[in-house]
Amino acid sequence: MWQMMGTFIGKSWKIGATLILGCLAFLFWWVKYPSALAFHEQFQLFLFDGGYFAERMAQPGGLGRWLAEFLVQFYNNPLFGAVIIATLYMLIQRLCWVLIRRQCRADASLSLAYLLSFIPVLMVWYLMGDTNTMLSFVVSFLLALVAMWAWPRGKWSQVAFVVLGLPLLYWFIGPAMLMVALYVGLRLFTEKDTHGALYAAAVIVYAVAVVLASGLLAPYPLSSLFRGIDYHRFPKEVPPVMVATMALTALLPFVASWLCNKVKLRGPYVAAVTTMLLLTLWYVVSPSYDAKTYGLIDYDFLVRTGQWNAILDKASKDHLDLPMSVCATNLALGMTNQMGERLFGFYQHGVQGMFPGFERNFTSSLLNGEVYFQLGMVNTAQRFAFETMEMLPNNNKSCRAVKRLVETNLIGGHYKVAEKYISMLEKTMFYRKWAKRTRQLLGNEQTINNDPVYGKLRRRTYNEDFLFSETEQDRMVGQLFLRDSTNTLAMQYLMAYPLLSCDLDKVVQYLPVVQQKANYFPSLCQQALVMAYAGRRQTPPEGLVAPQVINDFAQFSRIVSNEGPHSPSLDVYRHTFWYYILQNQKQ
């Protein structure tokens, strides 16, 4: 009985370790990085269409890419995405274990062998910390392991596997085929007593020749054929760790068998090595997930889903000073009508944090375009969405950008163009229902005008042509407000512009115009007005500014005069316009 229990425990701990890996991966992606899943999903457009499948299969690695994109569309729901990644990790680990066990002798230390099988999946986990590592690599890597597991025993079957299987495998999974070729070569080298080295060299040379020959069929540079068409979002920047992962995985069964035949790992040593692997997971994998990069992805996800209060909560804790985070924070302040009170409660760096210019950076352009869309500058938002797709380095379409192009063309009355994009979304899984509902709006002017979003933006947008000027965006926002005084976002941006540019004259100029149409006189504008009057050696008319604001400015001025602009006593005014303009003057 004790022997049976020992056998059961010996088998069950291995399954338990794999399940722990899956649970950790699931929690890692679902709890800590759900926005990263949405980030990958928004930069592809998987179509259930024969033409789309044929397009993918016409390129080396096309099957791996098509399967990966099929899975990534489920990232639309982070729960599904986390389950998918956890499942892939567990499959990789189990296949590595099977390959290692196949090489080990019966008396080898299988406990150590099982622990070593976690190394490839840890390296894959590390690689996925790069937001431009595509799931195509992970899927192709897994399919390569399946091919290694399927290596036949018969002589002629092995010949067919090499001669016919490697070219087919390359077209299906791309350069991950070279990992299979290396593994097969090592198998032949270790199993064939005579001519083993010759067989191994022949397999590897043949595999390289297959890649070179594919250049005759595929219109890609030779370097891309060796790096993978879609292993990395930037095909010319495939990280060396990716190559090392494939090479090590091919070598691992042979290195592990040699090590396990030499080292007997039992009892407490198993726990020690397991602990070491967990520490490796923490100290090696986690640092690859750059906090700033993923923090910006979080902001993008929150903007996409309209979680404005969550953005402000995050900004108050993170204190990020990057343009993308400042842009998201200011938009959240405007959407919650708090810009006039809390603008300087967060990091600011001038008007660039309100009206981000166009950059050749697909990671920020969709978020930046959201500002213009919410303001009512629909044509500019459309430009940002279209350019985002054109900038994607792997030539994908973007489901998020296509959806925005439907909306902007619908608002602008360009129904034929909107219909073209709707037809694309109708071929997707998660956007089909939205596309079918939106199709009913095409040409239906009354329904669009009554729509709470599209009708509102149609009334807000410009009705006259003019030249877009990045140096006069306050005037353009002013036109939006004059056209529709209910556009409180444009009103807040109009008054925040001179505050951020430290232009007191414009504050004095814009306030009366705003107050003719809206009851808007927030504390930051009052602070600027007090400073403007002080510059003229005047006192604001009685009742115009709150007495507390006048008293606070007097105290602020005394501290600056007596203790200087660097006085710690000024910290209580850190969130005021006076402190902001003082800091900009010092710079």
VOGU-3710 file (C-alpha; in Angstrom, 3 decimals, decimal comma):
1> mwqmmgtfig> 0,000/0,000/0,000  2,781/2,422/0,915  4,431/1,659/-2,375  1,196/2,394/-4,241  0,795/5,704/-2,375  4,378/6,623/-3,158  3,798/5,871/-6,838  0,589/7,927/-6,822  2,304/10,894/-5,157  5,244/10,581/-7,525
11> kswkigatli> 2,900/10,940/-10,495  0,468/13,448/-9,037  3,058/16,051/-8,022  4,073/16,370/-11,651  0,494/17,013/-12,745  0,098/19,375/-9,801  3,184/21,341/-10,828  1,790/21,747/-14,347  -1,566/22,905/-12,970  0,196/25,387/-10,694
21> lgclaflfww> 1,988/26,751/-13,759  -1,369/27,142/-15,510  -2,991/28,836/-12,509  -0,092/31,269/-12,126  -0,177/32,113/-15,822  -3,945/32,586/-15,729  -3,802/34,934/-12,733  -0,787/36,746/-14,173  -2,618/37,705/-17,355  -6,177/38,027/-16,071
31> vkypsalafh> -5,464/39,954/-12,869  -2,258/41,874/-13,578  -2,157/42,383/-17,335  -5,687/42,230/-18,809  -5,062/45,475/-20,703  -2,093/43,864/-22,479  -4,460/41,253/-23,886  -6,759/43,994/-25,198  -3,692/45,751/-26,631  -2,888/42,748/-28,816
41> eqfqlflfdg> -6,514/42,200/-29,807  -7,068/45,762/-31,009  -4,203/45,614/-33,513  -5,564/42,796/-35,631  -8,789/42,100/-37,505  -9,440/38,361/-37,785  -11,995/37,672/-40,520  -14,004/34,472/-40,956  -13,426/34,638/-44,661  -11,883/32,303/-47,239
51> gyfaermaqp> -9,863/35,113/-48,743  -8,356/35,981/-45,364  -7,358/32,351/-44,777  -5,843/32,095/-48,265  -3,903/35,311/-47,684  -2,370/33,905/-44,514  -1,612/30,491/-46,032  0,180/32,164/-48,936  3,065/33,142/-46,650  5,620/31,035/-44,744
61> gglgrwlaef> 4,349/30,405/-41,225  0,826/31,227/-42,360  -0,942/28,450/-40,470  0,714/29,409/-37,186  -0,177/33,045/-37,777  -3,795/32,238/-38,708  -4,270/30,022/-35,631  -2,665/32,653/-33,385  -4,882/35,424/-34,727  -7,907/33,172/-34,296
71> lvqfynnplf> -6,986/32,809/-30,612  -6,086/36,482/-30,102  -9,576/37,604/-31,136  -10,799/35,991/-27,885  -8,611/38,463/-25,962  -11,619/40,746/-26,410  -12,608/39,117/-23,120  -9,507/39,076/-20,853  -10,823/36,007/-19,045  -10,765/33,997/-22,279
81> gaviiatlym> -7,348/35,403/-23,166  -5,836/34,370/-19,837  -7,259/30,847/-20,202  -5,797/30,550/-23,713  -2,302/31,645/-22,679  -2,326/29,423/-19,582  -3,358/26,445/-21,721  -0,584/27,114/-24,243  1,979/27,318/-21,439  0,876/23,996/-19,973
91> liqrlcwvli> 0,937/22,292/-23,376  4,466/23,561/-24,030  5,667/22,281/-20,666  4,059/18,855/-21,060  5,422/18,362/-24,561  8,899/19,319/-23,372  8,512/16,760/-20,587  7,539/14,040/-23,067  10,559/14,815/-25,246  12,924/14,768/-22,274
101> rrqcradasl> 11,518/11,551/-20,845  11,881/9,887/-24,244  15,638/10,504/-24,099  16,153/9,504/-20,443  17,097/6,012/-19,280  14,720/4,117/-17,036  16,925/4,694/-13,971  17,345/8,436/-14,600  16,167/11,073/-12,155  12,773/11,829/-13,668
111> slayllsfip> 11,985/14,390/-10,970  14,847/16,560/-12,170  13,838/15,900/-15,769  10,325/17,129/-15,074  11,565/20,320/-13,465  13,867/21,007/-16,402  10,863/20,798/-18,729  9,671/24,131/-17,314  12,674/26,036/-18,700  11,319/26,588/-22,266
121> vlmvwylmgd> 7,964/27,842/-21,037  9,701/30,277/-18,669  11,661/31,622/-21,620  8,467/31,986/-23,659  6,864/33,765/-20,701  9,849/36,107/-20,594  9,594/36,779/-24,336  5,941/37,730/-24,046  6,979/40,607/-21,807  7,870/42,363/-25,059
131> tntmlsfvvs> 4,527/43,773/-26,196  5,587/43,228/-29,800  6,146/39,491/-29,428  3,257/37,969/-31,326  1,269/34,924/-30,305  2,209/33,578/-33,743  5,599/32,699/-32,293  4,089/30,874/-29,310  1,684/28,872/-31,490  4,392/28,044/-34,048
141> fllalvamwa> 6,723/27,050/-31,216  4,042/24,712/-29,845  3,398/23,186/-33,280  7,141/22,611/-33,640  7,115/20,680/-30,358  4,224/18,589/-31,696  6,286/17,817/-34,804  9,271/16,824/-32,626  6,989/14,541/-30,618  5,716/12,989/-33,881
151> wprgkwsqva> 9,237/11,984/-35,066  8,658/8,434/-36,375  10,645/5,290/-35,621  10,744/3,629/-39,035  13,627/4,342/-41,417  11,526/5,262/-44,447  9,059/7,171/-42,303  11,955/9,243/-41,034  13,122/9,892/-44,584  9,618/11,021/-45,578
161> fvvlglplly> 9,423/13,192/-42,446  12,605/15,021/-43,436  12,189/15,226/-47,198  8,471/16,035/-47,315  7,632/17,069/-43,773  10,215/19,830/-43,245  9,200/21,908/-46,311  5,536/21,545/-45,401  6,288/22,347/-41,788  8,217/25,468/-42,784
171> wfigpamlmv> 5,276/26,755/-44,802  2,954/26,080/-41,874  4,995/27,430/-38,941  7,917/29,381/-40,409  11,502/29,249/-39,100  10,432/27,308/-35,998  10,918/24,403/-38,407  14,660/24,873/-37,910  14,168/23,919/-34,256  12,618/20,654/-35,418
181> alyvglrlft> 15,491/20,085/-37,847  18,043/20,634/-35,086  16,214/18,193/-32,815  16,002/15,575/-35,593  19,674/16,027/-36,378  20,600/15,467/-32,736  18,374/12,380/-32,597  20,124/10,912/-35,625  23,523/11,856/-34,231  22,892/10,086/-30,915
191> ekdthgalya> 21,013/7,057/-32,286  23,006/6,150/-35,373  26,215/4,389/-34,527  27,644/4,912/-37,987  27,298/8,018/-40,134  25,204/9,699/-37,405  27,083/12,994/-37,752  26,675/12,869/-41,540  22,924/12,304/-41,268  22,582/15,130/-38,768
201> aavivyavav> 24,513/17,587/-40,954  22,467/16,567/-44,001  19,173/17,272/-42,189  20,280/20,703/-40,995  21,700/21,703/-44,391  18,485/20,517/-46,057  16,373/22,562/-43,627  18,380/25,707/-44,381  18,039/24,982/-48,094  14,251/24,769/-47,657
211> vlasgllapy> 14,219/28,285/-46,200  16,414/29,594/-49,009  14,246/27,925/-51,652  11,079/29,440/-50,173  12,413/32,801/-51,297  11,523/31,753/-54,836  7,841/31,514/-53,846  7,422/34,128/-51,125  7,921/37,858/-51,861  9,837/38,538/-48,657
221> plsslfrgid> 13,467/39,430/-47,933  15,645/36,470/-47,082  16,249/37,877/-43,607  12,479/37,864/-42,933  12,227/34,241/-44,051  14,747/33,269/-41,372  13,325/35,574/-38,677  9,645/34,818/-39,209  7,019/36,909/-40,977  4,926/37,511/-37,858
231> yhrfpkevpp> 6,913/36,259/-34,864  7,513/39,879/-33,883  5,437/42,961/-34,706  8,633/44,533/-36,081  9,991/41,772/-38,356  13,464/43,346/-38,453  13,756/43,425/-34,654  13,389/39,778/-33,654  15,021/39,513/-30,199  17,996/37,132/-29,805
241> vmvatmalta> 16,220/35,502/-26,845  13,644/34,158/-29,299  16,350/32,355/-31,276  17,960/31,152/-28,052  14,610/29,762/-26,848  14,184/27,624/-29,948  17,793/26,422/-29,932  17,738/25,563/-26,221  14,431/23,703/-26,554  15,875/21,529/-29,326
251> llpfvaswlc> 18,949/20,789/-27,184  17,121/20,379/-23,885  16,041/16,702/-24,208  19,639/15,626/-24,796  21,225/17,879/-22,181  18,537/16,944/-19,640  18,948/13,198/-20,275  22,693/13,451/-19,744  22,220/15,506/-16,573  19,479/13,266/-15,168
261> nkvklrgpyv> 21,567/10,181/-15,749  24,348/11,768/-13,696  22,358/13,481/-10,921  19,885/11,683/-8,701  17,359/14,158/-7,345  15,109/12,878/-4,594  13,176/13,983/-1,521  13,908/17,492/-0,250  16,106/18,268/-3,253  13,028/18,256/-5,467
271> aavttmlllt> 11,475/20,977/-3,304  14,721/22,963/-3,393  14,941/22,911/-7,172  11,222/23,740/-7,435  11,754/26,768/-5,214  14,688/27,812/-7,378  12,493/27,632/-10,471  9,815/29,777/-8,814  12,451/32,361/-7,902  13,643/32,258/-11,480
281> lwyvvspsyd> 10,089/32,939/-12,590  9,909/35,982/-10,328  13,371/37,474/-10,868  13,792/36,688/-14,563  10,305/36,843/-16,045  8,823/39,787/-14,129  11,502/42,399/-15,026  10,796/41,839/-18,727  7,360/43,403/-18,156  8,431/47,045/-18,111
291> aktyglidyd> 6,264/48,988/-15,660  6,098/52,183/-17,743  5,212/50,379/-20,958  2,430/48,371/-19,372  1,280/51,406/-17,407  0,689/53,254/-20,693  -1,136/50,224/-22,076  -3,380/50,390/-19,007  -4,204/54,029/-19,783  -5,020/53,124/-23,378
301> flvrtgqwna> -7,338/50,320/-22,240  -9,133/52,573/-19,738  -9,639/55,262/-22,391  -10,936/52,662/-24,851  -13,488/51,431/-22,298  -14,372/54,904/-20,993  -13,307/54,283/-17,378  -12,574/57,951/-16,627  -12,570/57,782/-12,828  -10,275/54,753/-12,948
311> ildkaskdhl> -7,833/56,795/-15,046  -7,771/59,555/-12,433  -7,271/57,037/-9,624  -4,399/55,458/-11,527  -2,795/58,811/-12,374  -2,915/59,919/-8,737  -0,921/56,801/-7,770  1,440/56,321/-10,713  2,583/59,910/-11,299  3,701/58,997/-14,832
321> dlpmsvcatn> 5,088/61,947/-16,780  4,814/60,527/-20,306  2,740/62,306/-22,997  0,382/59,354/-23,412  -0,505/59,204/-19,707  -0,900/62,999/-19,453  -3,186/62,982/-22,496  -5,376/60,248/-20,984  -5,504/61,996/-17,605  -6,532/65,338/-19,085
331> lalgmtnqmg> -9,221/63,687/-21,184  -10,551/61,940/-18,068  -10,603/65,257/-16,216  -12,591/66,819/-19,044  -15,027/63,910/-19,369  -15,771/64,121/-15,636  -15,997/67,963/-15,674  -13,070/68,362/-13,278  -10,475/70,036/-15,507  -11,045/73,514/-14,103
341> erlfgfyqhg> -10,527/72,305/-10,523  -7,965/69,488/-10,667  -5,860/70,170/-13,766  -2,709/70,900/-11,758  -3,295/68,056/-9,350  -1,554/65,902/-11,963  1,670/66,174/-13,894  1,455/68,597/-16,825  3,882/69,602/-19,556  2,099/72,304/-21,492
351> vqgmfpgfer> -0,580/72,157/-24,137  1,002/69,018/-25,666  -0,683/67,077/-22,896  -4,080/68,277/-24,118  -3,713/68,249/-27,891  -1,158/65,586/-28,781  0,361/66,024/-32,200  0,418/63,231/-34,748  3,350/60,854/-34,277  4,415/57,773/-36,193
361> nftssllnge> 3,652/55,649/-33,154  0,735/53,259/-33,426  0,708/52,591/-29,663  -0,401/56,139/-28,829  -2,213/57,376/-31,936  -5,540/55,703/-31,127  -5,570/57,201/-27,630  -4,620/60,621/-29,000  -7,355/60,370/-31,601  -9,894/59,722/-28,841
371> vyfqlgmvnt> -9,370/63,289/-27,599  -10,353/64,775/-30,940  -13,290/62,382/-31,312  -14,775/63,289/-27,934  -14,296/67,012/-28,618  -16,144/66,760/-31,931  -13,140/67,118/-34,258  -14,318/64,067/-36,170  -12,163/64,497/-39,273  -8,996/64,649/-37,186
381> aqrfafetme> -10,056/61,572/-35,231  -10,642/59,802/-38,553  -7,150/60,726/-39,711  -5,599/59,319/-36,533  -7,539/56,047/-36,902  -6,624/55,587/-40,556  -2,964/56,419/-40,034  -2,802/53,973/-37,132  -3,566/51,077/-39,461  -1,083/52,323/-42,033
391> mlpnnnkscr> 1,637/52,467/-39,371  1,244/48,895/-38,128  4,605/47,329/-39,000  3,191/43,835/-39,631  0,597/45,199/-42,121  -2,365/44,094/-39,996  -5,671/45,883/-39,843  -6,937/47,146/-36,497  -10,417/46,223/-35,279  -10,496/49,275/-33,022
401> avkrlvetnl> -9,415/51,603/-35,829  -11,897/50,089/-38,293  -14,707/50,544/-35,794  -13,731/54,196/-35,315  -13,641/54,678/-39,106  -17,213/53,389/-39,275  -18,255/55,939/-36,662  -16,470/58,923/-38,186  -17,804/58,234/-41,679  -21,280/57,665/-40,284
411> igghykvaek> -21,177/61,040/-38,509  -19,827/62,720/-41,623  -22,525/61,206/-43,820  -20,087/59,151/-45,929  -22,267/56,063/-45,963  -20,550/54,146/-48,759  -17,233/54,282/-46,946  -18,886/53,383/-43,646  -20,580/50,417/-45,313  -17,226/49,127/-46,579
421> yismlektmf> -15,832/49,016/-43,045  -19,067/47,583/-41,638  -18,812/44,715/-44,130  -15,377/43,907/-42,715  -16,594/43,891/-39,129  -19,550/41,667/-40,049  -17,002/38,920/-40,784  -15,636/39,008/-37,221  -16,813/37,172/-34,134  -16,956/39,881/-31,483
431> yrkwakrtrq> -17,900/42,907/-33,640  -20,519/41,256/-35,868  -23,528/42,226/-33,734  -22,357/45,831/-33,414  -21,766/46,006/-37,171  -25,230/44,647/-37,981  -26,868/47,167/-35,626  -24,830/50,000/-37,107  -25,688/48,985/-40,678  -29,296/49,960/-39,908
441> llgneqtinn> -28,129/53,563/-39,442  -26,732/53,891/-42,965  -28,601/56,680/-44,751  -31,051/57,048/-41,852  -30,507/60,724/-41,075  -33,209/61,031/-38,425  -31,968/58,022/-36,448  -28,380/59,253/-36,562  -29,380/62,749/-35,500  -31,307/61,315/-32,540
451> dpvygklrrr> -28,466/58,982/-31,516  -27,027/60,055/-28,130  -23,433/59,744/-29,405  -23,435/60,201/-33,165  -26,151/62,833/-33,174  -24,373/64,830/-30,487  -21,041/64,698/-32,337  -22,707/65,573/-35,643  -24,128/68,726/-34,040  -20,777/69,576/-32,473
461> tynedflfse> -18,472/69,121/-35,438  -17,507/71,968/-37,762  -19,787/73,046/-40,610  -17,141/75,058/-42,446  -13,796/74,100/-43,968  -10,573/75,554/-42,551  -6,890/74,708/-42,336  -5,919/72,601/-39,340  -3,273/74,404/-37,284  -1,464/72,713/-34,413
471> teqdrmvgql> -0,423/76,147/-33,080  -3,988/77,500/-32,853  -5,887/74,615/-31,370  -7,419/76,858/-28,728  -9,170/78,788/-31,502  -10,399/75,550/-33,108  -11,792/74,339/-29,785  -13,309/77,753/-29,298  -15,208/77,349/-32,567  -16,572/74,027/-31,307
481> flrdstntla> -17,822/75,682/-28,129  -19,352/78,649/-29,963  -21,135/76,232/-32,299  -22,547/74,185/-29,390  -22,452/75,689/-25,896  -23,395/72,296/-24,403  -19,965/70,992/-25,465  -18,547/71,223/-21,960  -15,437/69,278/-22,955  -14,535/71,913/-25,571
491> mqylmaypll> -15,247/74,632/-22,998  -12,879/73,082/-20,469  -10,157/72,548/-23,069  -10,560/76,129/-24,276  -9,946/77,555/-20,800  -7,242/75,028/-19,907  -5,200/75,952/-22,994  -4,082/79,414/-21,779  -3,583/78,052/-18,265  -1,151/75,407/-19,489
501> scdldkvvqy> 0,590/77,865/-21,793  0,796/80,423/-18,924  -0,936/83,042/-21,076  -2,811/85,322/-18,669  -3,970/87,655/-21,442  -5,854/84,829/-23,138  -7,437/83,785/-19,847  -8,805/87,322/-19,489  -9,874/87,314/-23,156  -11,618/83,927/-23,163
511> lpvvqqkany> -13,461/84,095/-19,820  -16,117/86,654/-20,831  -16,841/84,736/-24,038  -17,325/81,504/-22,091  -19,443/83,103/-19,385  -21,820/84,546/-21,956  -22,821/80,993/-22,867  -22,160/78,958/-19,695  -21,910/79,367/-15,967  -18,240/78,351/-15,777
521> fpslcqqalv> -15,735/80,034/-13,470  -13,660/77,275/-11,787  -11,060/77,916/-9,129  -8,069/77,644/-11,498  -9,507/80,362/-13,733  -10,107/82,514/-10,655  -6,483/82,001/-9,638  -5,298/83,103/-13,080  -7,608/86,125/-13,023  -6,282/87,260/-9,628
531> mayagrrqtp> -2,708/86,977/-10,936  -3,637/88,900/-14,089  -5,075/91,785/-12,035  -2,048/91,709/-9,751  0,204/92,113/-12,792  -1,658/95,331/-13,539  -1,398/96,335/-9,876  -5,180/96,096/-9,555  -7,661/94,235/-7,392  -10,424/92,180/-9,008
541> peglvapqvi> -13,875/93,812/-8,811  -15,744/92,864/-5,673  -17,707/89,655/-6,034  -15,885/88,536/-9,183  -13,441/86,214/-7,408  -13,960/84,243/-4,201  -12,357/86,012/-1,183  -10,512/82,821/-0,251  -8,732/82,809/-3,619  -7,632/86,435/-3,113
551> ndfaqfsriv> -6,333/85,673/0,394  -4,494/82,549/-0,804  -2,766/84,489/-3,572  -1,686/87,183/-1,126  -0,158/84,530/1,130  1,498/82,805/-1,869  3,013/86,105/-3,005  4,372/86,858/0,499  6,098/83,473/0,683  7,708/83,943/-2,743
561> snegphspsl> 8,866/87,459/-1,833  10,207/86,575/1,609  11,444/82,996/1,208  12,031/82,673/-2,530  10,491/80,433/-5,212  12,085/77,276/-3,766  10,549/77,620/-0,306  9,087/74,378/1,149  6,200/76,489/2,417  4,897/76,656/-1,162
571> dvyrhtfwyy> 4,116/72,935/-1,181  0,588/73,603/0,081  -0,008/75,470/-3,208  1,429/72,706/-5,393  -1,903/72,109/-7,142  -2,573/75,767/-7,970  -2,063/77,715/-11,193  0,324/80,032/-9,335  2,665/77,190/-8,443  2,539/75,840/-12,012
581> ilqnqkq> 3,418/79,188/-13,595  6,163/79,745/-11,001  7,785/76,418/-11,878  7,607/77,195/-15,607  9,193/80,597/-15,067  12,078/78,974/-13,176  12,687/76,622/-16,099
//
